[in-house]
Amino acid sequence: MTTSFETEQGAGVTAPAPAPGLAARTRGLRKVYRSAVAVDQVDLDVPEGAVLGMLGPNGSGKTTTIRMLLGLVRPTEGEVELLGRRMPEGARHALPDVGALVEGPGFHPFLSGRENLRRLAAAEPRLPSSDIPRAVEDALERVGLGAAAHRRYKAYSLGMKQRLGLAGALLVPRRMVVLDEPTNGLDPAGTREIRRIIGELHADGVTVLVSSHLLAEVEATCTHVAVLHAGTVVAQGELDELLESGSPGLLVSTPDGDKALETLRDNRIPGKLTPDGVRADLTTATAPQVVETLVRGGVAIHEVKRERTGLEDLFARLTQHETEHEGLPEVEEVRA
Ligand SMILES: Nc1ncnc2c1ncn2[C@@H]1O[C@H](COP(=O)(O)OP(=O)(O)OP(=O)(O)O)[C@@H](O)[C@H]1O
């Protein structure tokens, strides 16, 4: 089945039917700059209504992928579909439904936050001019910039600039919101506010694509994750499934390894000896149950920690590679 897409000039072109259930999709996406392959063979699926975290170390291709999704950069090869439109040709039709915070929003340094937002709002095709003042004030309040709205953009901190960019993305109701490293420059309170806003968008059924180089941030906000490394997607899917991949285990540090193993086995909890004590399998028992069982069995416990899950382990290896390059200490790997 095929359907007709409009080009920027309005002429129809034949393209595959929009993928059902997907707000955005890329196939074989590749971007080559003169000096580097920024993105290579990226097949990304962003399910409708999901909060998808694009997770990757610096330089892994997150921003380039997002820019191609939004039609800001033309791919060297491959296809991009955004809200059922082929990009960049369908940009005029898809983009009014997409709010985006991408690197370096073009705000005017000598205008206030409010004046900058009004200029942005005037360019929103679906916002009648009589609604602009209300939409601007609502967006300013939503990102916590109401009190600083009169100040010039050039006097804003990095965090305030991020908030203004976010306000621009939220000027009108959207089907999809794309946020490139939205917590950059924000303090912990600002980070919590971004999480809250993402949660609200998700509750309203809006699809959110958010990039981050922090696993904890993706874990706190996302339903899905795509892990990028050196321009390619190395893992993709529902967050829970990826976190649970690999059998979960609890590492118990104890001088009584043999006694601990015997106690676990007496209580039908699979386990094995490790250099520091035992590893208890958590498929049949929870972590508190394992600890309680060992304590009741008279086992001395020095330390207990959860074994890294598949996603944590994968991401630790990727970021370890990155920190080695920077000459920083290696990320500690925990293995049974
Ligand atoms: N305009 C450009 N010209 C040349 N190389 C570029 C350009 N934009 C990106 N690159 C290169 O492409 C690679 C991917 O960059 P990109 O900004 O997409 O990564 P990222 O994951 O968003 O990184 P960060 O978290 O640091 O923003 C990097 O090696 C980068 O140097």
The ligand as a MOL file (V3000), in Angstrom:
LIG
                    3D

  0  0  0     0  0            999 V3000
M  V30 BEGIN CTAB
M  V30 COUNTS 31 33 0 0 0
M  V30 BEGIN ATOM
M  V30 1 N 28.0730 19.9330 11.5140 0
M  V30 2 C 28.9870 18.9720 11.7740 0
M  V30 3 N 30.1340 18.9030 11.0660 0
M  V30 4 C 31.0400 17.9160 11.2870 0
M  V30 5 N 30.8900 16.9500 12.2170 0
M  V30 6 C 29.7740 16.9750 12.9680 0
M  V30 7 C 28.7600 17.9790 12.7830 0
M  V30 8 N 27.7470 17.7340 13.6710 0
M  V30 9 C 28.1250 16.6260 14.3700 0
M  V30 10 N 29.3380 16.1760 13.9550 0
M  V30 11 C 30.0590 14.9990 14.4700 0
M  V30 12 O 29.1640 13.9170 14.4630 0
M  V30 13 C 29.3180 13.0990 15.6320 0
M  V30 14 C 27.9920 12.9920 16.3700 0
M  V30 15 O 27.6700 14.2690 16.9230 0
M  V30 16 P 26.2930 14.5880 17.6900 0
M  V30 17 O 26.3280 16.0230 18.0640 0
M  V30 18 O 25.1710 14.1000 16.8560 0
M  V30 19 O 26.4260 13.6530 18.9730 0
M  V30 20 P 25.6460 13.7500 20.3660 0
M  V30 21 O 25.4140 12.3370 20.7870 0
M  V30 22 O 24.4660 14.6450 20.2380 0
M  V30 23 O 26.7410 14.4100 21.2980 0
M  V30 24 P 26.5720 15.4690 22.5160 0
M  V30 25 O 25.9300 14.7050 23.6300 0
M  V30 26 O 27.9900 15.8310 22.7990 0
M  V30 27 O 25.7500 16.5960 21.9880 0
M  V30 28 C 30.4400 13.7340 16.4270 0
M  V30 29 O 31.6500 13.0890 16.0960 0
M  V30 30 C 30.4440 15.1620 15.9350 0
M  V30 31 O 31.7330 15.7240 16.0520 0
M  V30 END ATOM
M  V30 BEGIN BOND
M  V30 1 1 1 2
M  V30 2 1 2 3
M  V30 3 2 2 7
M  V30 4 2 3 4
M  V30 5 1 4 5
M  V30 6 2 5 6
M  V30 7 1 6 7
M  V30 8 1 6 10
M  V30 9 1 7 8
M  V30 10 2 8 9
M  V30 11 1 9 10
M  V30 12 1 10 11
M  V30 13 1 11 12
M  V30 14 1 11 30
M  V30 15 1 12 13
M  V30 16 1 13 14
M  V30 17 1 13 28
M  V30 18 1 14 15
M  V30 19 1 15 16
M  V30 20 2 16 17
M  V30 21 1 16 18
M  V30 22 1 16 19
M  V30 23 1 19 20
M  V30 24 2 20 21
M  V30 25 1 20 22
M  V30 26 1 20 23
M  V30 27 1 23 24
M  V30 28 2 24 25
M  V30 29 1 24 26
M  V30 30 1 24 27
M  V30 31 1 28 29
M  V30 32 1 28 30
M  V30 33 1 30 31
M  V30 END BOND
M  V30 END CTAB
M  END
